[in-house]
Amino acid sequence: MQEIEGIFKNKYLAKEIVNDNTYLGLIDDPMVDVSKIAKMYKISDSNILNDLYTDEEKQTQRVLTSEEFIVETENDLLSMNILQGKLLRIALESEDNNTLSGYTQQGECKKIAAELFVLGTTVTKEDINVKDEWFQEYLEALVLAGYISDN
């Protein structure tokens, strides 16, 4: 987990979210076990976010920015900022506070999803097979996260 925390803090200027007991809707998500959330981070630096988003993600955000939202609560404002690409939130799950066992990302960002996939995956010699669909997805994630080049 420390390696992941370092990458998020240094590479993406992520800030740790503390004292957020609501987990912004995660508490009602059946796919998330909030008792296993070890850390939560937010990425809100506009330059970092601009570099992270794909053209398709930016287009979706432009459409959503033109929509009119009713903001009545702080959670409404957070949700609007996430939808408009002004904020990403990442919840890291761990059973032992040392090993990543899962994650949840709030906000669409393929590069962050790829980063989390790579960081949460252990590849063994047996896994290395270029014809295997899972291994191909892993290689694509390495490229998208910037660890290797596709040239």
Secondary structure, 3 states (H helix, E strand, C coil): CHHHHHHHHHHCCCEECCCCCCHHHHHHCCCCCHHHEEEEEEECCHHHHHHHCCHHHHHHHHHHHHCCCCCCCHHHHHHHHHHCCCCEEEEEEECCCCCEEEEEEECCCHHHHHHHHHHCCCCCHHHCCCCCHHHHHHHHHHHHCCCCCCC
